[in-house]
Amino acid sequence: MTAQARFIAACTEAIGASHVLTDVHDTAPFLTDWRKRYRGEACGVLLPADTNEVAALVKLAREYRVAIVPQGGNTGLVGGGTPDSSGAQVVISLKRLNRIRGIDTHNNTITVEAGVVLADIQSRAESEQRLFPLSLAAEGSCTIGGNLSTNAGGTGVLRYGNTRELCLGLEVVTPQGEIWDGLRGLRKDNTGYDLRDLYIGAEGTLGIITAAVMKLHPAPVAKVTALAGLASSHAALDFLSMAQHHAGALLTGFELMSDFSMRLVGRHYPQLRYPFGEPHAQTVLLELFDAESEEHARALFERLMEQALERGIVENAVVAESLAQSQAFWDLREHIPLAQAEEGLNIKHDIAVPISSIGRFIEETDVLVAKAAPGARMVTFGHLGDGNLHYNVQAPEGVDPKQFLDEFQHPVNAAVYDQVHKHRGSISAEHGIGQLKVDEAAHYKSPVEIRLMQTIKAALDPDNLMNPGKVVRWKENAQ
């Protein structure tokens, strides 16, 4: 019997045969990423039921020197949860760790296991008149463990922060198979290195997150949504400053959508109606959560729009009159990626630059991309309030998308990432590094930063068995 076969046999004894998948048909859904960009092979897919079983499996992997790929809902966009093509790695899926362990309404916290679906946390919080504000398109299938491992962002970062800001404590299985119980629901804990922050955003390369204590907030009394049409991204920045002045901490979302983004949605989803009679270079979707009343929120928004129109910052505006209209506005925003998929393959960039640089970044980079890939169509949208743009590039009209990617992906990426670097930004704002951007991260981060990351990896995972080849390259052949 080979060492790999002995490992699988030991895992079967540890968690039961029904939770050790080796058949090609059973393992297939775990081996391809959500975008179908990466497909790997694995010696097996393991589905532990609790933290102790995760620890037992990690100890076995260490004993048999089998590299581990932790996986949540498999909704990632950078290949972080996909094994390599060797067939020597094992996938540990956290989907069975799906219990909500408790909710503390006085402490405003909820303790959840890594496999709990994000929408289920939102629903449980709502049942206790609380808000869990992390919200993103995949919330019906992504898991909180995956959200933590990539430090996911979403639409509420402007007010509530990324997943990191929403987490108070973690439970983690280390690469040695030990369990670190850091499930402390404390907002002040100044007792040394912040291990919690080390694991958040590490994409499973330093250990496996198995549970977390997450912050809750009081449920808002009212949510009011509005759309505004503007002449440029510079005007959108002026409008953001104005909205923050008027609404302060009540301003929850501020989303930017280019004209071509809106036209693309209209082309593929004609049932989603753009509310303005004429196109605008940029459309902003903004949302306000109010603890007082809907009347108060609506009056605030209407004063904001009136002044923005008077000053010529906004060309057109509409405040949602109902929940249905509010959802219709959000549908326009959320269908941009879907419309892009319908249009064909495209070159995606999840980047961040200082908010003040966004107007210049878009103007300068549009010119450079047009030179690198003549006729390319820019699909620019994202979370303007926190500086995160999805700066995507669609093939020219009538050009085969795959051929476009094959020919232009490298020069377009170089143009965009050089611009990000020039503006002191980040080549990954909320999706992570995974395997998609590991080489680019090594190029654009300083040698000092890369060495520090490698030192941390070497200290915590000296055998390089935790999701090797992701985030930072180190000791690649040590499996």
Secondary structure, DSSP 4 states (H G I P E B T S, - for coil): --HHHHHHHHHHHHH-GGGEE-SHHHHHHHHB-TTS--B---SEEE--SSHHHHHHHHHHHHHHT--EEEESSS--SSSTT---SSS--EEEE-TT---EEEEETTTTEEEEETT-BHHHHHHHHHHTTEE-----TTTTT-BHHHHHHHT---TTHHHH--HHHHEEEEEEE-TTS-EEEE----S---SS--HHHHHTTSTTSS-EEEEEEEE-EEPPSEEEEEEEEES-HHHHHHHHHHHHHHHGGGEEEEEEEEHHHHHHHHHH-TTS--SSSS--SEEEEEEEEESS-HHHHHHHHHHHHHHHHHTTS-SEEEE--SHHHHHHHHHHHHTHHHHHHHH--EE--EEE--GGGHHHHHHHHHHHHHHHSTT-EEEEEEEGGGTEEEEEEEPPTTS-HHHHHHHHHHHHHHHHHHHHHHTT-BS-SSS--TTTSHHHHHHHS-HHHHHHHHHHHHHH-TT--BSTTSSS---TT--
